[in-house]
Amino acid sequence: MRVLAINECGSEEFTASVVIGDCVGGNPLPVTLSKFEGVSRSGAVELNWSTASEINNDRFEIERSANGKDFQKVGQVKGNGNSSVAIDYTFTDRSATSGTVYYRLKQVDFDNAFEYSKVIAVTHRATANSSAMSVYPNPVTDGNLSVRFQNSVKGNATVRLLDMSGRVLHTQQVGNVESELGMNLRSLNLRPGVYMISVTANGQSTTQRVMVR
């Protein structure tokens, strides 16, 4: 390119070469994950993660592995779409077996594009009844809740929703559930907070906390 240099003594025109570096894309990451950790507590694995910002974030799918290589989906948590403030998430896995368990998050956009988080390892000790039931999504954001059973329910089962004082807010009778039961909580007009899901089936009772937003 031609360059014209001018100072108080005059001017001079000369040829110079300019090297332009590679351009860096300006598209921000859809989700900035600031924390992802897990802990074994009361016979279950509790996963907690936080985002610093979100763009078009539809959901998080929680995946689990016994060897750190082969992962399977065990639940999902609804994302918050677009956000520029810190948001905390939690998910409780009650079907994990004892030993070292590996987890990762699959963050999915509204257009189904996705990214994986780092893999974390949790040393877990399961209890006798910890794998009987799992509840997802947790937290509940759209009123729809699924109760997944490790073993099929033979005969009748009673599902109860309780507040943290133990007051029964809803009771549902079901029978012969193979693996999963869906619940719609919209009609209950629940306030945001922590509740308990209690299931009595196959001669056993299992209770799990669930957060409603």
Stockholm file with secondary structure:
# STOCKHOLM 1.0

chainA/1-213         MRVLAINECGSEEFTASVVIGDCVGGNPLPVTLSKFEGVSRSGAVELNWSTASEINNDRFEIERSANGKDFQKVGQVKGNGNSSVAIDYTFTDRSATSGTVYYRLKQVDFDNAFEYSKVIAVTHRATANSSAMSVYPNPVTDGNLSVRFQNSVKGNATVRLLDMSGRVLHTQQVGNVESELGMNLRSLNLRPGVYMISVTANGQSTTQRVMVR
#=GR chainA/1-213 SS CEEEEEETTEEEEEECCCCCCCCCCCCCCSEEEEEEEEEEETTEEEEEEEEEEEEEEEEEEEEEESSSSSCEEEEEEEEEEEESSCEEEEEEECSCCSEEEEEEEEEEETTSCEEECCCEEEEECCCTTTTSEEEESSSBSSSEEEEEESSCCCSEEEEEEECTTCCEEEEEEEECCSSEEEEECGGGTCCSEEEEEEEEETTEEEEEEEEEC
#=GC SS_cons         CEEEEEETTEEEEEECCCCCCCCCCCCCCSEEEEEEEEEEETTEEEEEEEEEEEEEEEEEEEEEESSSSSCEEEEEEEEEEEESSCEEEEEEECSCCSEEEEEEEEEEETTSCEEECCCEEEEECCCTTTTSEEEESSSBSSSEEEEEESSCCCSEEEEEEECTTCCEEEEEEEECCSSEEEEECGGGTCCSEEEEEEEEETTEEEEEEEEEC
//
